[in-house]
């Protein structure tokens, strides 16, 4: 028989999708569109990584894929490339969820930074092999550094505003499954 998920899980999934849509909307607004300005952080990737490491049941892979594919289409990137890279990155992090529960935040931050850097490298390599235009390496590095520096802020905001926290060791859900 199929088990239904608790309402809080569905509410948090809806919250993630809503936050993703707000971040996409803000990214599409023509704010600070003067040429030569520094690129901002990729807050959607920070949010996705933070939620996957804390509560993977709130961010199923199909929801992440749908959100990232929508971002690819709206930002006019090659459809599916960034989506595939982020899905692989989140699955890598999801498999290390139990480890992330036991390590300090500094080590988690380093792990996420390495995954962000590897994702950017894979994206740029794929664009280079396909001979597609891409932003300069300097701007990409500035965005990567800004995203890495914003990760703790996103984690803190997720914890304080939305209650997305790491489950305690031995914590179980409503069905008795270990989180």
C-alpha positions as CSV (number, residue, x, y, z in Angstrom):
1,X,0.0,0.0,0.0
2,X,1.2,3.5,-0.7
3,X,2.1,5.6,2.3
4,X,1.2,9.3,2.2
5,X,3.7,11.8,3.4
6,X,2.9,14.1,6.4
7,X,1.5,17.5,5.6
8,X,4.6,19.2,6.9
9,X,6.7,17.5,4.2
10,X,4.4,18.7,1.5
11,X,4.3,22.2,2.9
12,X,8.1,22.4,2.9
13,X,8.2,21.0,-0.6
14,X,5.8,23.8,-1.7
15,X,7.8,26.3,0.3
16,X,11.0,25.2,-1.5
17,X,9.2,25.6,-4.9
18,X,7.8,29.0,-3.9
19,X,11.2,30.2,-2.7
20,X,12.8,29.0,-5.9
21,X,10.2,30.9,-8.0
22,X,10.8,34.1,-5.9
23,X,14.6,33.8,-6.4
24,X,14.1,33.2,-10.2
25,X,11.8,36.2,-10.3
26,X,14.3,38.4,-8.5
27,X,17.1,37.2,-10.8
28,X,15.1,38.2,-13.9
29,X,14.4,41.7,-12.6
30,X,16.5,44.3,-14.3
31,X,18.2,45.4,-11.1
32,X,21.8,46.6,-11.3
33,X,21.9,45.8,-15.0
34,X,24.8,48.2,-15.6
35,X,27.6,46.5,-17.6
36,X,30.7,45.8,-15.6
37,X,29.0,45.2,-12.2
38,X,29.9,42.1,-10.2
39,X,27.7,39.1,-10.4
40,X,25.8,38.1,-7.3
41,X,25.6,34.7,-5.7
42,X,23.6,31.8,-7.0
43,X,21.1,31.7,-4.0
44,X,19.0,29.0,-5.6
45,X,22.0,26.6,-5.6
46,X,22.8,27.6,-2.0
47,X,19.2,27.0,-1.0
48,X,19.0,23.7,-2.8
49,X,22.3,22.4,-1.3
50,X,21.4,23.6,2.2
51,X,18.0,21.9,2.1
52,X,19.3,18.6,0.6
53,X,21.9,18.3,3.4
54,X,19.4,19.1,6.1
55,X,16.1,17.6,5.1
56,X,16.5,15.5,1.9
57,X,12.8,14.5,2.1
58,X,11.8,18.2,1.5
59,X,13.7,18.3,-1.8
60,X,13.1,15.2,-4.0
61,X,15.1,14.9,-7.1
62,X,12.2,15.5,-9.5
63,X,11.4,18.8,-7.8
64,X,15.0,19.9,-8.0
65,X,15.2,18.9,-11.6
66,X,12.0,20.8,-12.4
67,X,13.2,24.0,-10.7
68,X,16.6,23.9,-12.3
69,X,15.2,23.2,-15.7
70,X,12.8,26.1,-15.4
71,X,15.9,28.2,-14.4
72,X,17.8,27.0,-17.5
73,X,14.9,27.9,-19.7
74,X,14.3,31.4,-18.2
75,X,18.0,32.3,-18.1
76,X,18.5,31.0,-21.6
77,X,21.2,28.5,-20.8
78,X,21.5,25.2,-22.6
79,X,18.4,23.4,-21.4
80,X,19.2,20.6,-19.1
81,X,23.0,21.0,-18.8
82,X,23.0,23.0,-15.5
83,X,20.0,20.9,-14.4
84,X,21.9,17.6,-14.8
85,X,25.0,19.0,-13.1
86,X,23.0,20.2,-10.1
87,X,21.0,17.0,-9.9
88,X,24.2,15.0,-9.8
89,X,25.7,17.4,-7.2
90,X,22.6,17.2,-5.0
91,X,22.6,13.4,-5.2
92,X,26.2,13.4,-4.2
93,X,25.4,15.5,-1.2
94,X,22.2,13.5,-0.4
95,X,24.3,10.3,-0.1
96,X,26.5,12.1,2.4
97,X,23.5,13.3,4.5
98,X,24.4,11.0,7.4
99,X,28.0,12.2,7.4
100,X,26.9,15.8,7.2
101,X,24.8,15.3,10.3
102,X,27.9,14.4,12.3
103,X,30.5,16.8,11.0
104,X,30.9,20.4,12.0
105,X,29.5,23.2,10.0
106,X,32.9,24.4,8.8
107,X,33.6,21.0,7.2
108,X,30.1,20.9,5.7
109,X,30.8,24.4,4.3
110,X,34.1,23.2,2.7
111,X,32.3,20.2,1.2
112,X,29.6,22.3,-0.3
113,X,32.2,24.8,-1.6
114,X,34.0,21.9,-3.3
115,X,30.8,20.7,-4.8
116,X,29.9,24.2,-6.1
117,X,33.4,24.5,-7.6
118,X,33.2,21.1,-9.3
119,X,29.7,22.0,-10.6
120,X,31.0,25.3,-12.1
121,X,34.0,23.5,-13.6
122,X,31.8,20.8,-15.2
123,X,29.5,23.4,-16.6
124,X,32.3,25.5,-18.1
125,X,34.0,22.3,-19.5
126,X,30.8,21.2,-21.2
127,X,30.3,24.7,-22.7
128,X,33.9,24.7,-23.8
129,X,33.6,21.3,-25.5
130,X,30.4,22.3,-27.2
131,X,32.1,25.6,-28.2
132,X,29.3,27.7,-26.8
133,X,29.8,31.2,-25.5
134,X,30.3,31.6,-21.7
135,X,30.9,34.4,-19.2
136,X,34.5,35.2,-18.4
137,X,36.3,33.1,-15.9
138,X,36.8,36.0,-13.6
139,X,33.1,36.7,-13.4
140,X,32.4,33.0,-12.9
141,X,34.9,32.9,-10.0
142,X,33.4,36.0,-8.4
143,X,29.9,34.4,-8.5
144,X,31.3,31.1,-7.1
145,X,33.1,33.0,-4.2
146,X,29.9,35.0,-3.5
147,X,27.8,31.8,-3.5
148,X,30.2,30.1,-1.1
149,X,30.2,33.1,1.2
150,X,26.4,33.3,1.1
151,X,25.9,29.6,2.0
152,X,26.1,30.1,5.8
153,X,23.5,33.0,5.5
154,X,21.1,30.8,3.5
155,X,21.6,28.0,6.0
156,X,20.9,30.4,8.9
157,X,17.8,31.9,7.2
158,X,16.5,28.4,6.4
159,X,16.9,27.4,10.0
160,X,15.4,30.5,11.6
161,X,12.7,31.4,9.1
162,X,11.6,28.0,7.9
163,X,12.7,25.5,10.5
164,X,14.8,23.5,8.1
165,X,17.4,21.9,10.4
166,X,19.5,18.8,10.5
167,X,17.7,15.9,12.1
168,X,19.1,14.7,15.4
169,X,20.9,11.4,15.5
170,X,18.3,8.7,15.9
171,X,15.4,11.0,15.0
172,X,12.5,9.3,13.2
173,X,9.6,10.5,11.1
174,X,5.9,9.9,11.6
175,X,6.3,6.4,10.2
176,X,9.2,5.4,12.4
177,X,11.8,5.7,9.6
178,X,15.2,7.0,10.5
179,X,15.8,10.5,9.1
